[in-house]
């Protein structure tokens, strides 16, 4: 259960999910970038009753807990180092492809009159 509104990256959620721990959380700030409903998490709005109901559902419904646990492990793998590196590389390639060409550096050749 994760009720913080100030999580900047959501890494604690991925750590839990890697271990098969299903998540109940809101999706604000960094958690918004991490959580995806149906992928190991019950994502709720910032309503206390909705949050509490999701927690009770997860704790009392063994089948939901097992399904979300399996989804959590699979989803967390998509955030592992090789996958994240590939995504970052693709982002850099896209940025580079959109960048204007860089002018060549001035020549380092010395003019004859300067060589004396």
N, C-alpha and C positions, 0 to 999 in steps of 0.2 A: 504494500500500500504506500503510495507516494503522493503526498498532498502539497508539496512545496510549490510555490509560485515563482521561486527565484532560481531554479536550477538553470544554469547557463548552457550545459551541454547534454545533459541526460545520460551521462556515462554510467551512473549508478544503476540506471534501469537496464542498460545493456549487460552490465556485470551480473545482475540478478537473472536476467533472461538466459545468459550463457549457461547458468547452472540449472536451468529449467524452472525457475521461479516465475510464475505468471504475475503480471503487473496490473494493479488498479491505479489509475492516475488521471489527472487532468492533462490537457495538452496546451501548455502555455510556455512561452520563452523556449528554452532548449529542448524541453520534452516534446514540443510540437514537431521538431525535426526528427526525433527518434521514434516516437510511437505511431503505430498504424493500427487502427481497430482491426481485430481479427488476426493479428499477428503476435500472439502471445500476451495480449493486453486487453483489458476492458477500459476504454477511454471514456471518461465522463466529463460533463460540464462542471463548472465551479459551483455546484449545488450540493450542500452537505447531505441532503437526503438521498440524492442520486448516488453520491459517492458511497454512503453507508450501505445502500441497497446493493451496489456492485460488490462491495467487500463481503457482505453476508452471502450473496450468491456464490462468490468464489469459494468461500469457506465451507458452505453447506452443500455445494453441488460437485460431487467427486468427478463426474464425467466432464463438466466444464473445466474443472481444474486440470484434469489430465490432458484434455485437448489443448488448452492454452499453454500448458507446460511444454508439450511437444512443439507447438507453433513457436514458442519463445526461443527454444534452442535453435531451431532452423532459421528463424529470423535473425537472431543475434549473429549467426555465422555470416550473414550477408554484410555485416559491419566489421569483419575481421581485417587484419592488416593487408593481406593481398587484395581483397575486394576494395578496401578504402584507397589503397595505393593506385589501383587501376582507375577508380573514379577521379582521383585527384589528377592523375596524368591526363585523362581525357579532358578534364576541365582546363588544364594548362594548354593543351593542344588547341582547344577551341579559342581560348583567349589569344594565343599566339597567331592563330589563323585570321583573327579579326583585327589584329594590330596593324597600323600602317607600316610600310617598309622603313627600315632604319637606313639613313644615309651612310655611305661608306666613310670611314675615318679618313682625314686628310693624309696624303702620302707622306711618308717619312723620308723620302729622298731629299738629299741636300742639293741645292742649286749650285752650279759651278762657282758662282761668285761668292758663295758662302763657305766653300770648301777651302779657300786659301788662307 
